[in-house]
Amino acid sequence: MPVVLRLDGYRFHFFANEGDPREPVHIHVATPNADAKFWLYPEVELAYNHGFDARTIRRLRDIVQERRAQFEDAWNDFFA
Protein backbone atom coordinates (compact mmCIF):
# COMPACT_ATOMS: atom_id res chain seq x y z
CA MET A 1 0.00 0.00 0.00
CA PRO A 2 1.90 3.06 -1.22
CA VAL A 3 1.43 5.99 1.15
CA VAL A 4 1.59 9.23 -0.81
CA LEU A 5 1.09 11.72 2.02
CA ARG A 6 0.68 11.89 5.78
CA LEU A 7 -0.91 15.12 6.93
CA ASP A 8 -2.53 16.07 10.24
CA GLY A 9 -3.12 12.44 11.20
CA TYR A 10 -4.56 11.45 7.81
CA ARG A 11 -2.89 8.85 5.59
CA PHE A 12 -3.40 9.35 1.85
CA HIS A 13 -2.69 6.13 -0.04
CA PHE A 14 -3.76 3.69 -2.70
CA PHE A 15 -3.51 -0.08 -2.87
CA ALA A 16 -0.98 -1.94 -5.00
CA ASN A 17 -3.74 -4.28 -6.21
CA GLU A 18 -6.44 -1.90 -7.45
CA GLY A 19 -8.58 -4.42 -9.31
CA ASP A 20 -8.46 -6.17 -12.63
CA PRO A 21 -8.94 -4.17 -14.72
CA ARG A 22 -7.39 -1.45 -12.57
CA GLU A 23 -9.78 1.15 -11.21
CA PRO A 24 -9.43 4.76 -12.40
CA VAL A 25 -7.05 7.07 -10.54
CA HIS A 26 -8.19 7.67 -6.96
CA ILE A 27 -6.87 8.17 -3.43
CA HIS A 28 -7.88 6.62 -0.12
CA VAL A 29 -7.76 8.66 3.09
CA ALA A 30 -7.57 6.87 6.41
CA THR A 31 -7.25 7.32 10.14
CA PRO A 32 -7.43 4.52 12.70
CA ASN A 33 -11.21 5.06 12.97
CA ALA A 34 -12.37 6.17 9.52
CA ASP A 35 -11.64 5.92 5.82
CA ALA A 36 -12.81 7.45 2.57
CA LYS A 37 -12.04 7.22 -1.12
CA PHE A 38 -11.96 10.04 -3.66
CA TRP A 39 -11.98 9.73 -7.45
CA LEU A 40 -9.55 12.24 -8.95
CA TYR A 41 -11.14 12.61 -12.42
CA PRO A 42 -12.91 14.07 -14.16
CA GLU A 43 -13.40 16.06 -10.94
CA VAL A 44 -12.52 15.23 -7.36
CA GLU A 45 -15.53 13.28 -6.11
CA LEU A 46 -16.22 11.27 -2.99
CA ALA A 47 -16.52 7.55 -3.80
CA TYR A 48 -17.29 6.43 -0.25
CA ASN A 49 -17.02 7.56 3.35
CA HIS A 50 -16.89 5.33 6.41
CA GLY A 51 -16.73 7.38 9.59
CA PHE A 52 -15.76 10.95 8.69
CA ASP A 53 -18.19 13.77 9.47
CA ALA A 54 -19.31 16.20 6.74
CA ARG A 55 -16.93 18.98 7.80
CA THR A 56 -13.95 16.61 7.67
CA ILE A 57 -15.00 15.31 4.24
CA ARG A 58 -15.10 18.89 2.93
CA ARG A 59 -11.62 19.49 4.31
CA LEU A 60 -10.31 16.23 2.84
CA ARG A 61 -11.87 17.05 -0.54
CA ASP A 62 -10.06 20.40 -0.49
CA ILE A 63 -6.74 18.69 0.32
CA VAL A 64 -7.26 16.13 -2.45
CA GLN A 65 -8.12 18.90 -4.89
CA GLU A 66 -5.00 20.88 -3.95
CA ARG A 67 -2.75 17.83 -4.22
CA ARG A 68 -4.42 16.04 -7.10
CA ALA A 69 -1.35 16.32 -9.33
CA GLN A 70 0.87 14.86 -6.58
CA PHE A 71 -1.51 11.91 -6.11
CA GLU A 72 -1.81 11.30 -9.85
CA ASP A 73 1.98 11.42 -10.30
CA ALA A 74 2.47 8.89 -7.49
CA TRP A 75 -0.18 6.62 -9.02
CA ASN A 76 1.38 6.79 -12.49
CA ASP A 77 4.91 6.26 -11.16
CA PHE A 78 3.82 3.22 -9.18
CA PHE A 79 1.79 1.56 -11.92
CA ALA A 80 4.17 2.43 -14.80
Order of alpha helices (4+ residues) and beta strands (2+ residues): beta-beta-beta-beta-beta-alpha-alpha
